[in-house]
Amino acid sequence: MNRRLKVLLFATAREAVGRSRVDVDIPKNGSTVRQVVALLARDYPRLAGVLTSCRFTRNGEYVQGWSARVRPGDEFAIHPPYSGG
């Protein structure tokens, strides 16, 4: 059985998808960051190129490494490089 993961998109990631949030189904025992990123790249091809330079957070904390796990109900955010000031 799959559960929902809330994914927040910022800056160029938001522009690539056309909205600031998407929900994706992941297994109830969770997925790795690598698996979630691959799923998003597949479902949103314009996002694929952006994802290579992004940082990711889980529940407001930066994740360390592609093997970090996210679970249903978590808030996963995609942070491309920001510019400006």
VOPAGU-2260 file (C-alpha; in pm, 1 decimal, decimal comma):
REM VOPAGU-2260
SITE   aa  ch    i         X         Y         Z
SITE  MET   A    0       0,0       0,0       0,0
SITE  ASN   A    1     134,3     343,0     -92,9
SITE  ARG   A    2     106,5     666,9      99,7
SITE  ARG   A    3     148,0    1032,5       6,7
SITE  LEU   A    4     463,1    1240,2      36,4
SITE  LYS   A    5     420,0    1617,5      15,1
SITE  VAL   A    6     688,4    1771,8    -208,6
SITE  LEU   A    7     745,8    2147,8    -198,4
SITE  LEU   A    8     912,1    2311,1    -498,9
SITE  PHE   A    9    1102,7    2638,0    -495,5
SITE  ALA   A   10    1250,5    2874,4    -757,3
SITE  THR   A   11    1344,1    2697,8   -1084,0
SITE  ALA   A   12    1197,1    2367,4    -959,2
SITE  ARG   A   13     859,5    2538,3    -918,4
SITE  GLU   A   14     891,6    2694,0   -1264,6
SITE  ALA   A   15     977,1    2356,8   -1421,2
SITE  VAL   A   16     667,9    2188,7   -1275,4
SITE  GLY   A   17     431,7    2484,3   -1290,6
SITE  ARG   A   18     324,2    2471,6    -927,0
SITE  SER   A   19     472,7    2496,1    -579,9
SITE  ARG   A   20     360,9    2157,1    -445,6
SITE  VAL   A   21     304,5    1804,9    -570,8
SITE  ASP   A   22     212,1    1488,2    -386,2
SITE  VAL   A   23     371,9    1156,7    -477,5
SITE  ASP   A   24     294,2     803,4    -369,4
SITE  ILE   A   25     570,1     619,8    -186,6
SITE  PRO   A   26     564,1     286,4      -1,5
SITE  LYS   A   27     439,4     300,5     355,0
SITE  ASN   A   28     787,6     208,7     481,9
SITE  GLY   A   29     936,8     505,6     292,5
SITE  SER   A   30    1179,7     564,4       8,6
SITE  THR   A   31    1530,3     698,0     -28,6
SITE  VAL   A   32    1593,4    1049,9    -154,1
SITE  ARG   A   33    1741,7     890,2    -468,0
SITE  GLN   A   34    1416,3     700,4    -533,5
SITE  VAL   A   35    1199,7    1009,1    -481,3
SITE  VAL   A   36    1421,0    1220,6    -708,9
SITE  ALA   A   37    1408,6     950,8    -980,2
SITE  LEU   A   38    1028,3     936,4    -951,6
SITE  LEU   A   39     999,3    1314,9    -979,9
SITE  ALA   A   40    1236,5    1325,3   -1279,3
SITE  ARG   A   41    1025,8    1060,4   -1452,7
SITE  ASP   A   42     693,2    1228,2   -1378,7
SITE  TYR   A   43     814,1    1583,7   -1451,4
SITE  PRO   A   44    1074,7    1568,1   -1732,1
SITE  ARG   A   45    1136,5    1945,4   -1724,7
SITE  LEU   A   46    1239,3    1907,0   -1360,4
SITE  ALA   A   47    1503,6    1640,2   -1430,3
SITE  GLY   A   48    1780,5    1884,8   -1524,1
SITE  VAL   A   49    1707,6    2108,6   -1227,5
SITE  LEU   A   50    1730,9    1823,9    -975,4
SITE  THR   A   51    2101,7    1766,7   -1038,8
SITE  SER   A   52    2196,1    2091,2    -860,5
SITE  CYS   A   53    1937,8    2093,6    -581,6
SITE  ARG   A   54    1952,4    2046,9    -208,0
SITE  PHE   A   55    1671,4    1864,0     -31,3
SITE  THR   A   56    1506,4    1897,1     306,3
SITE  ARG   A   57    1291,9    1657,5     504,9
SITE  ASN   A   58    1066,5    1825,1     758,8
SITE  GLY   A   59    1275,3    2142,1     745,0
SITE  GLU   A   60    1616,0    1975,1     790,5
SITE  TYR   A   61    1866,4    1931,9     508,3
SITE  VAL   A   62    1914,5    1565,9     422,3
SITE  GLN   A   63    2263,4    1425,2     404,8
SITE  GLY   A   64    2311,7    1195,7     108,6
SITE  TRP   A   65    2098,9    1018,4    -145,7
SITE  SER   A   66    2030,7     723,5      85,0
SITE  ALA   A   67    1844,9     933,2     345,5
SITE  ARG   A   68    1489,0     808,4     389,1
SITE  VAL   A   69    1162,7     995,5     362,1
SITE  ARG   A   70     836,3     853,6     484,5
SITE  PRO   A   71     469,0     911,3     409,8
SITE  GLY   A   72     351,9    1224,7     584,0
SITE  ASP   A   73     694,8    1389,5     564,9
SITE  GLU   A   74     741,2    1723,2     395,4
SITE  PHE   A   75    1014,5    1692,5     131,4
SITE  ALA   A   76    1136,6    2015,0     -23,8
SITE  ILE   A   77    1346,4    2079,8    -331,8
SITE  HIS   A   78    1580,0    2380,2    -309,4
SITE  PRO   A   79    1759,7    2478,0    -630,2
SITE  PRO   A   80    2046,3    2726,7    -603,9
SITE  TYR   A   81    1909,6    3070,9    -523,4
SITE  SER   A   82    2042,4    3401,8    -648,1
SITE  GLY   A   83    1976,8    3760,8    -562,2
SITE  GLY   A   84    1982,2    3936,2    -235,1
